Amino acid sequence: MTATAEVVKKMDAPGGLTDDIAQLMQGIGRAAKDAAGVLATATTAAKNKALTTAADVVYARRADILAANAKDMQAAQEKGLSKAMLDRLMLNHPRMESIIQGLRDIAALPDPVGTVLAAWDRPNGLRIQRVRVPLGVIGIIYEARPNVTADAGGLCLKAGNACILRGGSESFRSSAALVDALQAGLAAAGLPVTAIQLLPTTDRAAVGRMLTMTEFIDVIVPRGGKSLIERVTAESRIPLFKHLEGICHTYVDAAADPEKARKVVLNAKMRRTGICGATETLLVDRRADKALVKAILDDLIGVGCEVRGDADIQALDSRVVAARLEDWDTEYLDAILSAKVVDGVDGAIEHIRRHGSQHTDAILTENPAAAERFVTRLDSAIVLVNASTQFADGGEFGMGAEIGISTGKLHARGPVGVEQLTSFKYVVRGSGQCRP
């Protein structure tokens, strides 16, 4: 029986898990640090073998992984988790295929480690190179999304990093089954299985300890709701790649193409309402065709989306509920959308600057000047023109997968993929030079 399977067995037994958290975390941290040293110099072939083998193991064990997820789903339903959270937690055959393909896509990416980013010669004969290197040990804290387990483990591995995963308690069994597959891949490639570890406890105290392990962990990536981000920000002594709320906007300009606008808005909100790239607020140019706006509202309400609008939006459809002030600052992660009429592109930018989370925002327009003004003046991590905000995803960007969308401005911004999980060092070669 594997280590994670043993933990699941203990978790399901009467009494649950009673590990000494401090001692447990010390052992996990030390093992991760040791594994990171090996992974930093692992060959591209070894890392790719680990990833492709892991994908094969996930495929071979997909029935077991789905069975583990079914137990997680049952427990989550009994706890009364929201529909959006249940959607995030659920695995099915298409999502399993996505996980498998994601691991293979990561394996196919160029290895960033050792890449020479820049090189130059000094007049004194020194040859200077800036070279990509792994970050070291990455701690990832996330909520009920088991696919993040595979994405994070795979990306960290390809970038030469060890990782410590702390998924939501709701997805513990699913994540444990996926980590077993990832570790099988590591073992097949002759790499330390402790390069990818899942915290073997659902005790929240383990998170608190993890956030202070400066001697072992180099960066923390929190991915989840506002309360999780606030806790990690307040308690962490380790640098963060922060993935804040996805209060994403779609702005329909007066020059929007009607067919595109209807199609994109519906997809941006309703394709999957529980993901961070889902549009939460619709902004409409005051000069936009009223018939188009009515059609957009009818499309949304017709598929079960509750629209909360300002007075101008309410005037267009009696089914629109009056928006409250807090609606403009809410990430619903549900079939709810706030909607407001604004004065052109500048009005949209002003609203987004005041209420957005600098995650992802889109403009729908056929006016190149309006599009340019929007993308130039709006400082969000991802800005789209005539495309759905649901494309805010590393896999859709050709990055194989992502750990999250960083809304900060230091080191990594936007989708955090393989390259963003590296740093660099300077290699200086001389021939006996001494500084005068």
C-alpha positions as CSV (number, residue, x, y, z in Angstrom):
1,M,0.0,0.0,0.0
2,T,1.4,3.5,-0.9
3,A,1.9,6.2,1.6
4,T,-1.0,8.3,0.4
5,A,-3.3,5.2,0.3
6,E,-2.3,4.5,3.9
7,V,-3.3,8.0,4.9
8,V,-6.7,7.7,3.1
9,K,-7.3,4.4,5.0
10,K,-6.5,6.2,8.3
11,M,-8.6,9.2,7.3
12,D,-11.7,6.9,6.8
13,A,-11.1,5.0,10.0
14,P,-12.7,6.0,13.4
15,G,-10.6,8.6,15.1
16,G,-9.1,9.9,11.8
17,L,-5.6,11.3,11.6
18,T,-3.7,12.2,14.8
19,D,-0.2,12.9,13.5
20,D,2.1,15.3,15.4
21,I,1.9,18.2,12.9
22,A,5.2,19.9,13.7
23,Q,7.1,16.6,13.4
24,L,5.2,15.6,10.3
25,M,5.8,18.9,8.5
26,Q,9.5,18.9,9.4
27,G,9.9,15.5,7.7
28,I,8.0,16.5,4.6
29,G,9.9,19.7,4.3
30,R,13.3,18.1,4.6
31,A,12.4,15.4,2.1
32,A,11.2,18.0,-0.4
33,K,14.4,20.0,0.0
34,D,16.5,16.9,-0.6
35,A,14.4,16.0,-3.6
36,A,14.7,19.5,-5.1
37,G,18.5,19.1,-5.1
38,V,18.2,16.0,-7.3
39,L,15.5,17.4,-9.5
40,A,17.4,20.6,-10.2
41,T,20.0,18.7,-12.2
42,A,17.7,15.9,-13.6
43,T,17.9,15.4,-17.3
44,T,15.1,16.5,-19.6
45,A,14.6,12.8,-20.6
46,A,14.2,11.7,-17.0
47,K,11.6,14.4,-16.3
48,N,9.7,13.7,-19.4
49,K,9.7,10.0,-18.7
50,A,8.2,10.7,-15.2
51,L,5.5,12.9,-16.8
52,T,4.5,10.5,-19.6
53,T,4.6,7.5,-17.2
54,A,2.4,9.4,-14.8
55,A,-0.1,10.1,-17.6
56,D,-0.1,6.4,-18.4
57,V,-0.7,5.4,-14.8
58,V,-3.5,7.9,-14.4
59,Y,-5.1,6.4,-17.5
60,A,-4.6,2.8,-16.2
61,R,-6.1,3.8,-12.8
62,R,-8.8,6.1,-14.0
63,A,-11.6,3.9,-12.6
64,D,-9.9,4.0,-9.1
65,I,-9.4,7.7,-9.3
66,L,-13.0,8.3,-10.2
67,A,-14.1,6.0,-7.4
68,A,-12.0,8.0,-5.0
69,N,-13.6,11.2,-6.4
70,A,-17.1,9.7,-5.9
71,K,-16.4,9.3,-2.2
72,D,-15.2,12.9,-2.1
73,M,-18.3,14.1,-3.9
74,Q,-20.6,12.1,-1.5
75,A,-18.9,13.6,1.6
76,A,-19.1,17.1,0.0
77,Q,-22.8,16.8,-0.7
78,E,-23.4,15.7,2.8
79,K,-21.5,18.7,4.1
80,G,-23.8,20.9,1.9
81,L,-21.1,22.4,-0.4
82,S,-22.4,24.8,-3.0
83,K,-23.1,23.8,-6.6
84,A,-20.1,25.7,-7.8
85,M,-17.8,24.0,-5.3
86,L,-19.2,20.6,-6.3
87,D,-18.5,21.4,-9.9
88,R,-14.9,22.2,-9.1
89,L,-14.5,19.0,-7.2
90,M,-16.1,16.7,-9.7
91,L,-14.1,14.4,-11.9
92,N,-15.6,12.7,-14.9
93,H,-14.2,10.9,-18.0
94,P,-13.7,14.2,-20.0
95,R,-11.9,15.8,-17.1
96,M,-9.8,12.7,-16.6
97,E,-8.8,12.9,-20.2
98,S,-7.9,16.6,-19.7
99,I,-5.6,15.7,-16.8
100,I,-3.9,12.9,-18.8
101,Q,-3.4,15.2,-21.8
102,G,-2.2,18.0,-19.6
103,L,0.6,15.8,-18.3
104,R,1.6,14.8,-21.8
105,D,1.5,18.4,-23.0
106,I,3.8,19.5,-20.1
107,A,6.2,16.7,-21.1
108,A,6.2,18.1,-24.7
109,L,7.1,21.6,-23.6
110,P,10.7,22.8,-23.9
111,D,12.7,22.3,-20.7
112,P,13.3,25.8,-19.3
113,V,16.1,24.7,-16.9
114,G,19.5,25.7,-18.2
115,T,18.2,28.1,-20.9
116,V,20.5,31.0,-21.5
117,L,18.3,34.1,-21.3
118,A,21.0,36.5,-22.2
119,A,24.8,36.6,-22.8
120,W,27.3,39.4,-23.2
121,D,31.0,40.1,-23.0
122,R,32.6,42.8,-21.0
123,P,35.6,44.9,-22.1
124,N,37.8,43.1,-19.5
125,G,37.1,39.7,-21.1
126,L,34.5,38.5,-18.7
127,R,31.7,36.4,-20.3
128,I,28.4,36.8,-18.5
129,Q,25.3,34.6,-19.0
130,R,21.9,34.8,-17.4
131,V,20.6,31.2,-17.0
132,R,17.3,29.8,-16.0
133,V,17.2,27.7,-12.8
134,P,14.5,26.1,-10.7
135,L,13.0,28.0,-7.8
136,G,13.5,25.0,-5.4
137,V,10.6,23.8,-3.3
138,I,7.1,25.2,-4.0
139,G,4.2,24.9,-1.6
140,I,0.8,25.0,-3.3
141,I,-2.3,25.5,-1.2
142,Y,-5.6,25.1,-3.0
143,E,-9.2,24.3,-2.6
144,A,-11.5,21.6,-3.9
145,R,-10.0,21.1,-7.4
146,P,-8.3,17.8,-7.9
147,N,-7.1,18.7,-11.4
148,V,-4.8,21.3,-9.7
149,T,-3.0,18.3,-8.1
150,A,-1.9,16.9,-11.4
151,D,-1.2,20.3,-13.0
152,A,0.8,21.6,-10.1
153,G,2.8,18.4,-9.7
154,G,3.5,18.1,-13.4
155,L,4.5,21.8,-13.9
156,C,6.8,21.8,-10.8
157,L,8.5,18.6,-12.0
158,K,9.2,19.9,-15.5
159,A,10.6,23.1,-14.1
160,G,12.9,21.1,-11.8
161,N,11.1,22.0,-8.6
162,A,9.9,19.8,-5.7
163,C,6.4,20.6,-4.5
164,I,4.4,20.2,-1.4
165,L,0.7,20.1,-2.2
166,R,-2.1,21.0,0.3
167,G,-5.4,20.5,-1.5
168,G,-8.8,21.1,0.1
169,S,-10.0,18.5,2.5
170,E,-13.0,18.0,0.2
171,S,-10.7,16.6,-2.5
172,F,-8.3,14.6,-0.3
173,R,-9.1,11.2,-1.7
174,S,-9.0,12.3,-5.3
175,S,-5.8,14.2,-4.8
176,A,-4.2,11.3,-3.0
177,A,-5.0,9.0,-5.9
178,L,-3.5,11.4,-8.4
179,V,-0.3,11.9,-6.3
180,D,0.2,8.2,-6.2
181,A,0.2,8.2,-10.0
182,L,2.6,11.1,-10.2
183,Q,4.9,9.4,-7.7
184,A,4.7,6.2,-9.8
185,G,6.0,8.2,-12.7
186,L,8.9,9.6,-10.6
187,A,9.9,6.2,-9.5
188,A,9.9,4.8,-13.0
189,A,12.2,7.6,-14.1
190,G,14.6,7.0,-11.1
191,L,13.7,10.3,-9.5
192,P,12.8,10.7,-5.8
193,V,9.1,10.2,-5.2
194,T,9.3,12.9,-2.5
195,A,9.6,15.5,-5.3
196,I,5.8,15.5,-5.2
197,Q,4.2,15.2,-1.8
198,L,0.6,15.7,-0.6
199,L,0.2,16.7,3.0
200,P,-1.1,13.5,4.6
201,T,-3.5,15.4,6.9
202,T,-6.6,17.6,6.6
203,D,-5.7,19.4,9.9
204,R,-5.6,23.2,9.2
205,A,-2.7,23.5,11.6
206,A,-0.5,21.9,8.9
207,V,-1.2,24.9,6.7
208,G,-0.1,27.3,9.5
209,R,3.1,25.3,9.9
210,M,3.7,25.2,6.2
211,L,3.6,29.0,5.9
212,T,6.5,29.3,8.3
213,M,8.8,26.7,6.8
214,T,11.3,29.2,5.4
215,E,14.2,26.7,5.8
216,F,12.5,24.3,3.3
217,I,10.0,26.2,1.1
218,D,11.0,28.9,-1.4
219,V,7.6,30.1,-2.6
220,I,4.0,29.6,-1.7
221,V,1.2,29.6,-4.3
222,P,-2.2,30.0,-2.8
223,R,-5.1,29.2,-5.1
224,G,-8.6,29.6,-3.7
225,G,-11.3,31.9,-2.3
226,K,-10.9,35.2,-0.6
227,S,-10.7,33.8,2.9
228,L,-7.8,31.4,1.9
229,I,-5.8,34.2,0.2
230,E,-6.3,36.5,3.2
231,R,-5.1,33.9,5.7
232,V,-2.1,33.0,3.6
233,T,-1.2,36.6,3.0
234,A,-1.5,37.4,6.8
235,E,0.5,34.3,8.0
236,S,3.1,33.5,5.4
237,R,6.7,34.2,6.0
238,I,7.5,32.8,2.6
239,P,7.2,34.8,-0.7
240,L,3.8,34.3,-2.5
241,F,2.5,34.1,-6.0
242,K,-1.0,35.3,-5.2
243,H,-4.0,34.1,-7.1
244,L,-6.7,36.6,-6.0
245,E,-10.4,36.7,-6.8
246,G,-11.5,36.4,-10.4
247,I,-13.8,39.4,-10.6
248,C,-13.7,39.3,-14.4
249,H,-15.5,41.8,-16.6
250,T,-16.8,41.7,-20.2
251,Y,-17.4,45.1,-21.8
252,V,-19.7,45.3,-24.8
253,D,-18.8,48.4,-26.8
254,A,-21.1,50.3,-29.1
255,A,-19.1,49.0,-32.0
256,A,-19.4,45.3,-30.9
257,D,-20.4,42.8,-33.6
258,P,-23.9,41.6,-32.4
259,E,-23.4,37.9,-33.2
260,K,-20.0,37.8,-31.6
261,A,-21.2,39.7,-28.6
262,R,-24.1,37.3,-27.9
263,K,-21.9,34.2,-28.3
264,V,-19.0,35.5,-26.3
265,V,-20.9,36.9,-23.4
266,L,-22.9,33.7,-22.9
267,N,-19.7,31.6,-23.0
268,A,-17.8,33.9,-20.7
269,K,-20.4,33.6,-18.0
270,M,-22.1,30.2,-18.4
271,R,-19.5,27.8,-19.9
272,R,-18.4,27.0,-16.4
273,T,-19.6,29.4,-13.7
274,G,-17.3,28.0,-11.0
275,I,-13.9,28.9,-12.5
276,C,-11.9,32.0,-11.8
277,G,-12.0,33.1,-15.5
278,A,-15.8,33.3,-15.6
279,T,-17.2,36.8,-16.2
280,E,-18.9,38.1,-13.1
281,T,-19.8,41.6,-14.4
282,L,-21.2,42.6,-17.8
283,L,-20.5,46.3,-18.7
284,V,-22.5,47.8,-21.6
285,D,-21.7,51.0,-23.6
286,R,-24.6,53.5,-23.2
287,R,-24.6,53.9,-27.0
288,A,-24.9,50.1,-27.6
289,D,-27.9,48.9,-29.6
290,K,-30.7,48.3,-27.1
291,A,-31.9,45.3,-29.1
292,L,-28.5,43.7,-28.8
293,V,-28.4,44.2,-25.0
294,K,-31.9,42.8,-24.6
295,A,-30.9,39.7,-26.7
296,I,-27.8,39.2,-24.5
297,L,-30.0,39.4,-21.3
298,D,-32.5,37.0,-22.8
299,D,-29.7,34.6,-23.7
300,L,-28.4,34.6,-20.1
301,I,-31.7,34.5,-18.3
302,G,-32.9,31.8,-20.7
303,V,-30.2,29.4,-19.5
304,G,-30.8,30.0,-15.9
305,C,-28.5,32.9,-15.1
306,E,-29.7,35.4,-12.6
307,V,-28.9,39.0,-13.7
308,R,-28.5,41.7,-11.2
309,G,-28.5,45.1,-12.9
310,D,-28.5,48.8,-12.4
311,A,-31.6,50.9,-13.3
312,D,-30.6,51.1,-17.0
313,I,-30.3,47.3,-17.3
314,Q,-33.5,46.7,-15.3
315,A,-35.3,48.9,-17.7
316,L,-34.5,46.6,-20.6
317,D,-35.8,43.3,-19.0
318,S,-38.3,43.0,-16.1
319,R,-36.6,39.8,-15.0
320,V,-33.4,41.6,-14.0
321,V,-33.0,41.9,-10.2
322,A,-31.8,45.2,-8.7
323,A,-28.1,45.2,-8.1
324,R,-26.7,46.1,-4.7
325,L,-23.4,48.0,-4.2
326,E,-21.7,44.8,-3.1
327,D,-22.5,43.0,-6.3
328,W,-19.9,45.0,-8.2
329,D,-17.2,43.5,-5.8
330,T,-18.5,39.9,-5.8
331,E,-17.0,36.8,-7.3
332,Y,-20.1,34.7,-7.6
333,L,-18.7,31.5,-9.0
334,D,-22.3,30.7,-9.8
335,A,-25.0,31.4,-12.4
336,I,-25.3,35.0,-11.3
337,L,-24.1,38.1,-13.2
338,S,-24.0,41.7,-12.3
339,A,-24.7,44.1,-15.2
340,K,-24.2,47.9,-15.7
341,V,-24.4,50.5,-18.3
342,V,-21.3,52.7,-18.6
343,D,-20.2,55.7,-20.6
344,G,-18.0,54.2,-23.3
345,V,-14.6,52.5,-23.0
346,D,-13.4,55.0,-20.4
347,G,-16.5,54.3,-18.2
348,A,-15.7,50.6,-18.5
349,I,-12.1,51.1,-17.5
350,E,-13.0,53.3,-14.6
351,H,-15.5,50.7,-13.3
352,I,-13.0,47.9,-13.7
353,R,-10.2,49.8,-11.9
354,R,-12.5,50.5,-9.0
355,H,-14.1,47.0,-8.6
356,G,-11.9,44.5,-10.5
357,S,-9.3,42.1,-9.1
358,Q,-6.8,42.6,-12.0
359,H,-7.4,39.1,-13.1
360,T,-9.0,39.0,-16.6
361,D,-11.1,41.5,-18.5
362,A,-12.4,41.6,-22.0
363,I,-13.7,44.1,-24.6
364,L,-16.0,43.2,-27.4
365,T,-15.7,45.8,-30.2
366,E,-14.9,46.2,-33.9
367,N,-13.4,49.6,-33.2
368,P,-9.5,49.2,-33.2
369,A,-9.1,52.5,-31.3
370,A,-11.5,51.4,-28.5
371,A,-9.7,48.0,-28.3
372,E,-6.3,49.7,-28.1
373,R,-7.4,52.1,-25.5
374,F,-8.9,49.2,-23.4
375,V,-5.8,47.0,-23.5
376,T,-3.3,49.9,-23.0
377,R,-5.0,51.6,-20.1
378,L,-6.3,48.6,-18.2
379,D,-3.7,47.0,-16.0
380,S,-5.1,43.5,-15.6
381,A,-3.0,40.3,-15.7
382,I,-5.0,39.2,-18.8
383,V,-6.8,41.5,-21.2
384,L,-8.8,40.1,-24.2
385,V,-10.3,41.6,-27.3
386,N,-13.3,39.8,-28.8
387,A,-12.8,36.6,-26.9
388,S,-14.3,34.9,-23.8
389,T,-12.7,35.5,-20.4
390,Q,-12.9,31.7,-20.0
391,F,-9.7,31.5,-22.0
392,A,-7.9,32.7,-18.9
393,D,-6.1,29.4,-18.5
394,G,-2.5,28.3,-19.0
395,G,-3.5,25.3,-21.0
396,E,-5.4,27.5,-23.4
397,F,-2.3,29.7,-23.7
398,G,-0.3,26.7,-24.9
399,M,1.5,26.4,-21.5
400,G,0.4,22.8,-21.0
401,A,-1.3,23.7,-17.7
402,E,-1.1,26.2,-14.9
403,I,-0.8,26.4,-11.2
404,G,-3.0,29.5,-11.1
405,I,-3.4,33.0,-12.4
406,S,-1.1,35.3,-10.6
407,T,-2.6,38.8,-10.1
408,G,0.5,40.2,-8.5
409,K,3.2,42.1,-10.4
410,L,6.4,40.6,-9.1
411,H,8.1,37.7,-10.8
412,A,5.1,36.0,-12.2
413,R,1.9,37.5,-13.7
414,G,-1.0,35.8,-15.4
415,P,-1.0,32.1,-15.9
416,V,1.8,30.5,-13.9
417,G,3.3,27.8,-16.0
418,V,6.7,26.1,-16.4
419,E,8.8,29.2,-17.2
420,Q,7.2,31.2,-14.4
421,L,8.3,28.4,-11.9
422,T,11.9,29.2,-12.6
423,S,14.3,32.0,-11.6
424,F,17.7,32.7,-13.0
425,K,21.3,33.0,-11.9
426,Y,24.3,34.7,-13.5
427,V,27.2,32.6,-14.7
428,V,30.4,34.6,-15.1
429,R,33.5,33.1,-16.9
430,G,36.8,34.7,-16.8
431,S,40.5,34.0,-17.4
432,G,42.1,35.3,-14.2
433,Q,40.6,38.8,-14.1
434,C,41.0,40.8,-10.9
435,R,39.0,43.9,-10.2
436,P,41.2,47.0,-10.0
